[in-house]
């Protein structure tokens, strides 16, 4: 799969997560709708993280000739989403909420901000 195809797939999974995140954070918790939207959000975030790990870093230093600083966010999503699921199953609601909020801020807002940096593909698509 080419870098461009991965970029389109990445956008196809990250954009729904970007919209679902605030809806989940602001909605009434524990309802069937919240749970269903949460499952969709989790699926989108996990797919987004896996897809991004397949995309080589285009800006800045690389480790192992592939991974860059932004991949740290992908790894954190893959680690913390399961922890949030474990927390909610164990009834640790506050921990689940903190992890999911941090995941949205770090995994989407901060990483998304880096994706807009000069030299990155999203920056080129939006500003050139």
Rosetta silent file (secondary structure, phi, psi, omega in degrees, C-alpha in Angstrom):
SEQUENCE: XXXXXXXXXXXXXXXXXXXXXXXXXXXXXXXXXXXXXXXXXXXXXXXXXXXXXXXXXXXXXXXXXXXXXXXXXXXXXXXXXXXXXXXXXXXXXXXXXXXXXXXXXXXXXXXXXXXXXXXXXXXXXXXX
SCORE:     score description
SCORE:     0.000 S_00000001
   1 L     0.000  136.444 -177.377    0.000    0.000    0.000 S_00000001
   2 L   -78.357  163.785  177.866    1.393    3.419   -0.899 S_00000001
   3 H   -59.150  -41.715 -179.324    1.954    6.257    1.528 S_00000001
   4 H   -64.282  -41.842  177.068   -0.860    8.218   -0.113 S_00000001
   5 H   -63.209  -41.449  176.857   -3.307    5.320    0.230 S_00000001
   6 H   -63.529  -38.149  179.342   -2.356    4.972    3.898 S_00000001
   7 H   -63.606  -41.993  177.226   -2.857    8.714    4.367 S_00000001
   8 H   -65.054  -42.594  177.032   -6.393    8.505    2.955 S_00000001
   9 H   -62.241  -42.163  178.510   -7.173    5.491    5.144 S_00000001
  10 H   -59.175  -46.616  178.128   -5.739    7.320    8.138 S_00000001
  11 H   -63.837  -36.291 -179.348   -8.000   10.304    7.478 S_00000001
  12 H   -66.374  -22.661  178.055  -10.997    8.005    7.006 S_00000001
  13 H   -99.781  -31.631 -176.622  -10.499    6.670   10.536 S_00000001
  14 H   -78.803  -34.529 -178.412   -9.262    9.769   12.329 S_00000001
  15 H   -64.402  -44.533  175.402  -11.995   12.164   11.169 S_00000001
  16 H   -62.330  -38.311  178.112  -14.879   10.145   12.657 S_00000001
  17 H   -64.030  -38.517  179.425  -12.903    9.782   15.902 S_00000001
  18 H   -61.678  -36.700  179.270  -12.280   13.537   15.909 S_00000001
  19 H   -79.647  -42.806 -177.517  -16.060   14.144   15.740 S_00000001
  20 H   -66.499  -34.742 -176.386  -17.086   11.348   18.103 S_00000001
  21 H   -51.968  -57.547 -179.974  -14.619   12.347   20.827 S_00000001
  22 H   -63.724  -35.494  177.665  -16.313   15.577   21.938 S_00000001
  23 H   -60.642  -42.344  178.691  -19.757   14.015   21.586 S_00000001
  24 H   -69.122  -41.265 -178.576  -18.694   11.241   23.946 S_00000001
  25 H   -66.292  -30.192 -176.908  -16.966   13.583   26.363 S_00000001
  26 H   -97.812  -13.333 -175.954  -20.052   15.814   26.586 S_00000001
  27 L   -81.579  165.766  175.190  -22.781   13.162   26.435 S_00000001
  28 L   -66.059  132.126 -174.488  -24.494   11.400   29.304 S_00000001
  29 L   -84.379  149.244  173.700  -22.302    8.486   30.337 S_00000001
  30 L    84.071   -4.512  179.426  -23.319    4.834   30.478 S_00000001
  31 L   -76.390  160.579  175.908  -26.258    5.075   28.088 S_00000001
  32 H   -57.426  -38.214  177.950  -26.613    2.622   25.203 S_00000001
  33 H   -64.037  -41.308  178.574  -25.855    5.483   22.790 S_00000001
  34 H   -63.802  -42.714 -179.312  -22.688    6.401   24.676 S_00000001
  35 H   -65.487  -42.333  179.782  -21.555    2.778   24.664 S_00000001
  36 H   -65.519  -47.443  178.079  -22.239    2.346   20.953 S_00000001
  37 H   -63.260  -35.600  177.965  -20.495    5.609   20.028 S_00000001
  38 H   -63.839  -40.034  177.402  -17.649    4.629   22.364 S_00000001
  39 H   -64.292  -41.239  177.863  -17.153    1.348   20.539 S_00000001
  40 H   -64.282  -42.720  178.843  -17.053    3.204   17.216 S_00000001
  41 H   -60.808  -47.514 -178.838  -14.575    5.723   18.664 S_00000001
  42 H   -61.583  -44.495  178.264  -12.336    2.969   20.027 S_00000001
  43 H   -60.150  -46.823  179.270  -12.376    1.101   16.725 S_00000001
  44 H   -60.720  -43.671 -178.007  -11.515    4.293   14.816 S_00000001
  45 H   -67.423  -41.268  178.915   -8.703    5.186   17.210 S_00000001
  46 H   -65.923  -42.987  176.663   -7.152    1.724   17.150 S_00000001
  47 H   -62.931  -42.480  178.293   -7.307    1.598   13.356 S_00000001
  48 H   -58.046  -45.759 -178.385   -5.896    5.114   13.154 S_00000001
  49 H   -64.442  -44.884 -179.486   -2.977    4.169   15.393 S_00000001
  50 H   -64.013  -45.953  179.887   -2.162    0.983   13.471 S_00000001
  51 H   -60.352  -43.672 -178.207   -2.399    2.743   10.096 S_00000001
  52 H   -64.710  -31.461  177.452   -0.176    5.586   11.284 S_00000001
  53 H   -68.434  -22.672  177.028    2.467    3.099   12.412 S_00000001
  54 H   -80.198  -16.023 -177.549    2.582    1.798    8.831 S_00000001
  55 L   -90.776  121.912  178.961    3.300    5.319    7.529 S_00000001
  56 L   -68.141  147.915  177.157    6.995    6.282    7.621 S_00000001
  57 L   -62.188  133.771 -178.919    7.904    9.554    9.287 S_00000001
  58 L  -103.876  -16.519 -175.539    8.215   12.291    6.687 S_00000001
  59 L  -131.903  140.504  175.604    9.552   15.086    8.926 S_00000001
  60 L    80.505 -172.940 -177.629   12.304   15.130   11.536 S_00000001
  61 L   -68.619  154.058  177.548   14.555   12.353   12.735 S_00000001
  62 L  -120.983  145.594  171.792   13.671    8.722   12.131 S_00000001
  63 E  -109.049  136.833 -178.875   14.299    5.657   14.257 S_00000001
  64 L    58.491   26.288  178.169   14.862    2.370   12.467 S_00000001
  65 L    66.460   16.635 -175.479   14.509    4.272    9.199 S_00000001
  66 L  -146.460  -49.349 -170.197   10.736    4.536    9.662 S_00000001
  67 E   -88.338  140.439  177.348    9.425    5.824   12.997 S_00000001
  68 L  -122.713 -178.183 -178.613    9.352    9.459   14.037 S_00000001
  69 L   -54.214  -41.164 -175.444    8.325   11.466   17.081 S_00000001
  70 L   -63.957  -22.194  179.145    4.659   11.492   16.043 S_00000001
  71 H   -68.489  -17.847  175.922    4.540    7.678   16.259 S_00000001
  72 H   -59.363  -37.224  178.569    4.772    7.989   20.055 S_00000001
  73 H   -64.645  -38.617  178.960    1.136    9.108   19.977 S_00000001
  74 H   -63.579  -45.063  179.037    0.166    5.975   18.028 S_00000001
  75 H   -63.691  -41.164 -179.833    1.866    3.707   20.534 S_00000001
  76 H   -63.665  -37.878  176.760    0.226    5.542   23.433 S_00000001
  77 H   -62.261  -44.691 -178.846   -3.214    5.037   21.859 S_00000001
  78 H   -66.151  -24.904  177.359   -2.526    1.318   21.460 S_00000001
  79 H   -86.968  -42.896 -170.657   -1.495    1.111   25.126 S_00000001
  80 H   -85.179  -27.602  176.751   -4.066    3.362   26.756 S_00000001
  81 H   -60.825  -49.004  176.662   -7.272    2.383   24.933 S_00000001
  82 H   -60.077  -36.291  177.816   -7.092   -1.166   26.358 S_00000001
  83 H   -64.195  -37.549  177.386   -6.325    0.297   29.803 S_00000001
  84 H   -65.915  -38.519  177.901   -9.430    2.498   29.536 S_00000001
  85 H   -66.457  -43.062  177.225  -11.515   -0.536   28.617 S_00000001
  86 H   -61.306  -42.881 -179.331  -10.133   -2.503   31.564 S_00000001
  87 H   -59.942  -45.373 -177.051  -10.843    0.447   33.848 S_00000001
  88 H   -69.945  -36.302  177.765  -14.496    0.725   32.818 S_00000001
  89 H   -64.191  -35.411  179.637  -15.050   -3.046   33.107 S_00000001
  90 L   -82.924    0.856  179.093  -13.598   -2.889   36.631 S_00000001
  91 L    80.586   12.636  178.837  -15.904    0.012   37.498 S_00000001
  92 L   -88.140   74.969 -171.473  -13.064    2.547   37.695 S_00000001
  93 H   -63.807  -45.591 -178.788  -15.096    5.259   36.005 S_00000001
  94 H   -62.493  -40.721  178.240  -12.858    8.235   36.865 S_00000001
  95 H   -63.761  -44.927  177.013   -9.771    6.423   35.591 S_00000001
  96 H   -57.138  -46.722 -179.253  -11.623    5.518   32.380 S_00000001
  97 H   -62.580  -43.639 -179.711  -12.687    9.152   31.940 S_00000001
  98 H   -64.123  -43.099 -179.660   -9.170   10.497   32.535 S_00000001
  99 H   -64.557  -45.174 -177.109   -7.621    8.037   30.094 S_00000001
 100 H   -67.628  -38.665  176.432  -10.196    8.713   27.379 S_00000001
 101 H   -63.739  -46.705  179.335   -9.912   12.500   27.791 S_00000001
 102 H   -62.999  -37.525  178.043   -6.109   12.296   27.666 S_00000001
 103 H   -62.490  -42.129  179.641   -6.344   10.008   24.658 S_00000001
 104 H   -66.542  -46.997 -178.254   -8.472   12.522   22.798 S_00000001
 105 H   -64.149  -49.681 -177.600   -6.234   15.462   23.673 S_00000001
 106 H   -76.177  -47.385 -173.847   -2.946   13.665   22.971 S_00000001
 107 H   -74.794  -25.807 -179.140   -3.968   11.249   20.265 S_00000001
 108 H  -116.286  -50.736 -175.467   -6.066   13.648   18.230 S_00000001
 109 H   -72.738  -51.286 -178.200   -5.552   17.294   19.179 S_00000001
 110 H   -70.666  -49.107  178.848   -1.802   17.336   19.832 S_00000001
 111 H   -61.308  -38.605  177.000   -0.917   14.725   17.191 S_00000001
 112 H   -63.008  -37.328  176.046   -3.280   16.496   14.780 S_00000001
 113 H   -62.493  -42.974  176.685   -1.473   19.749   15.490 S_00000001
 114 H   -64.474  -33.854  179.851    1.834   18.110   14.606 S_00000001
 115 H   -66.078  -20.550  178.428    0.233   16.726   11.437 S_00000001
 116 L   -88.645   -1.130 -177.564   -0.403   20.318   10.363 S_00000001
 117 L   -64.625  149.291  177.415    3.280   21.244   10.688 S_00000001
 118 L   -54.898  139.310  179.847    5.112   22.509    7.594 S_00000001
 119 L    94.185  -14.341  179.923    6.510   19.703    5.473 S_00000001
 120 L   -90.987  154.526 -174.291    3.824   17.214    6.469 S_00000001
 121 H   -59.513  -43.947 -179.192    1.302   15.895    3.963 S_00000001
 122 H   -62.539  -38.451  176.303   -1.783   17.322    5.697 S_00000001
 123 H   -61.001  -43.831  179.010   -0.175   20.754    5.730 S_00000001
 124 H   -62.971  -43.716 -179.761    0.472   20.475    1.994 S_00000001
 125 H   -63.149  -40.702 -173.753   -3.103   19.350    1.292 S_00000001
 126 H   -86.061  -31.675 -169.157   -4.683   22.136    3.334 S_00000001
 127 H  -117.624   -1.961  178.913   -2.356   25.093    2.770 S_00000001
 128 L  -111.969    0.000    0.000   -0.691   24.646   -0.645 S_00000001
